[in-house]
Amino acid sequence: MQAFIRWVDTLSRWFGVLASCALFAACMISAGNALLRYTLGIGSNAWLEVQWYLFGIAVFAGAPMLLKLNEHVRVDVIYGGRSPRTKAWIDVIGLLVVLLPLCGIVAWLAWPFAVASFLQQEHSPSAGGLIRWPIKVAMPIGFALLGLQGLAELLRRIDFLRGRTELDIHYERPLQ
């Protein structure tokens, strides 16, 4: 189980690096587009779509790493101020009831959507737009990666609740 958790954490880390690079590239392209548009009056739908695609890749590739780092959005009214054990139980319930089913359903439903786009070689309706299937393929892959990290987090919480390991995420109490 620990080997699986380490493998998923490593995979998420690599995709987190990809997300960082994609986000940086999207920012640079966005700044370049604005600079060219306002100084030289030059614009391109393709470059706008590239930045949207890169932002989408950043979201889909970065979400698993955010989950691993415990930096995702949660409701502090329920979660804040609780003991690490209670937080682990809340995580287990949330992972089992919400995250893992949602990731499975979205990945399952998005895959035919992406395959159909690839088979049709779908293009953007915008003049000079890009092919659409690469970003549509990112959707099921991103949710599958998020589901894998969710499974690793579930196993990590179960190990913690069984007293086998300490949690290495920011909400645990410092060791004395």
C-alpha positions in Angstrom: 0.0 0.0 0.0 2.8 2.4 0.9 4.5 1.7 -2.5 1.2 2.6 -4.3 0.9 5.8 -2.3 4.5 6.8 -3.1 4.0 6.0 -6.8 0.8 8.1 -7.0 2.5 11.0 -5.0 5.4 10.9 -7.5 3.0 10.9 -10.5 1.1 13.8 -9.0 4.3 15.7 -8.4 5.4 15.3 -12.0 2.0 16.5 -13.2 2.2 19.3 -10.7 5.4 20.4 -12.4 3.6 20.2 -15.8 0.8 22.3 -14.4 3.3 24.9 -13.2 5.0 25.1 -16.6 1.6 25.2 -18.4 0.5 28.1 -16.1 3.7 30.0 -16.6 3.4 29.5 -20.4 -0.3 30.6 -20.3 0.7 33.8 -18.4 3.6 34.6 -20.8 1.3 34.0 -23.9 -1.4 36.1 -22.3 1.0 39.0 -21.7 2.5 38.6 -25.2 -1.0 38.6 -26.7 -2.0 41.8 -24.8 1.3 43.5 -25.7 1.0 42.7 -29.4 -2.7 43.6 -29.5 -2.4 47.0 -27.8 0.9 48.0 -29.3 0.8 46.7 -32.8 -2.9 45.8 -33.2 -2.0 42.2 -33.9 -4.3 39.4 -32.5 -4.7 35.7 -33.0 -7.5 33.4 -32.0 -5.0 30.5 -32.1 -2.8 32.1 -29.4 -5.9 32.9 -27.3 -6.9 29.3 -27.5 -3.4 28.1 -26.7 -3.5 30.1 -23.4 -7.0 28.6 -22.6 -5.7 25.1 -23.3 -2.6 25.7 -21.2 -4.8 27.0 -18.3 -7.0 23.9 -18.7 -4.0 21.7 -18.5 -2.8 23.5 -15.5 -6.1 22.9 -13.7 -6.4 19.2 -14.7 -2.7 18.4 -14.1 -2.4 20.5 -10.9 -5.5 19.3 -9.0 -3.9 16.0 -7.9 -0.9 17.8 -6.5 -3.2 20.3 -4.6 -5.0 17.4 -3.1 -1.7 15.7 -2.1 -0.5 19.0 -0.5 -3.9 19.4 1.2 -4.3 22.8 -0.4 -7.7 22.2 -1.9 -10.9 24.1 -0.9 -12.8 22.7 2.1 -15.4 24.0 4.5 -13.6 25.2 7.6 -16.8 25.4 9.6 -16.8 21.6 9.6 -13.1 21.0 9.4 -11.3 23.8 11.2 -10.2 23.3 14.8 -10.7 19.5 14.8 -8.2 17.0 15.9 -6.1 15.2 13.3 -8.1 12.0 13.9 -11.4 13.8 13.3 -10.0 15.5 10.2 -8.9 12.1 8.9 -12.4 10.7 9.4 -13.9 13.7 7.6 -11.4 13.2 4.8 -12.3 9.5 4.5 -16.0 10.2 4.3 -15.5 13.1 1.8 -13.1 11.0 -0.4 -15.5 8.0 -0.4 -18.8 9.8 -0.8 -17.8 12.8 -3.0 -14.4 12.9 -4.6 -13.8 9.3 -5.8 -17.3 8.8 -7.2 -17.2 12.2 -8.9 -13.8 11.5 -10.4 -14.9 8.1 -11.7 -18.2 9.4 -13.1 -16.6 12.4 -14.9 -13.7 10.4 -16.3 -16.0 7.7 -17.5 -18.5 10.2 -19.1 -15.8 12.5 -20.5 -13.8 9.7 -22.3 -16.4 9.1 -25.1 -16.7 12.9 -25.5 -12.9 13.1 -26.0 -12.7 10.1 -28.3 -15.5 11.5 -30.5 -13.7 14.8 -30.8 -10.5 13.0 -31.8 -12.3 10.8 -34.4 -14.0 13.8 -35.9 -10.8 15.9 -35.7 -13.0 18.6 -34.2 -11.7 22.1 -34.6 -12.6 25.4 -32.9 -15.3 27.3 -34.8 -13.1 30.5 -34.5 -11.1 31.6 -37.4 -7.6 30.3 -37.0 -8.7 28.2 -34.1 -7.1 25.0 -32.9 -8.1 21.3 -32.9 -10.2 20.6 -29.8 -9.5 17.0 -29.0 -6.2 17.5 -27.0 -7.9 19.6 -24.4 -10.9 17.3 -24.3 -8.6 14.4 -23.7 -7.1 16.3 -20.8 -10.5 16.2 -19.0 -10.8 12.4 -18.4 -7.1 12.1 -17.8 -7.2 14.9 -15.3 -10.1 13.4 -13.4 -8.5 9.9 -13.5 -5.3 11.4 -12.0 -7.3 13.2 -9.4 -9.1 10.0 -8.6 -5.7 8.1 -8.2 -4.5 10.8 -5.8 -7.8 10.6 -4.0 -7.4 6.9 -3.6 -3.8 7.4 -2.3 -5.1 10.0 0.2 -7.8 7.6 1.3 -5.2 4.9 1.9 -3.0 7.4 3.7 -5.9 8.3 6.1 -6.8 4.7 6.7 -3.1 4.0 7.6 -3.2 7.0 10.0 -6.5 5.9 11.6 -5.1 2.4 12.2 -2.1 4.0 13.9 0.4 2.7 11.3 1.7 6.1 10.1 1.7 9.8 10.8 0.1 12.1 8.3 2.6 14.3 6.4 0.2 17.0 5.6 -0.1 20.5 7.1 -3.0 19.9 9.4 -1.2 17.5 11.7 0.2 18.6 15.0 3.9 19.1 15.1 5.8 16.3 16.8 6.9 17.2 20.3 
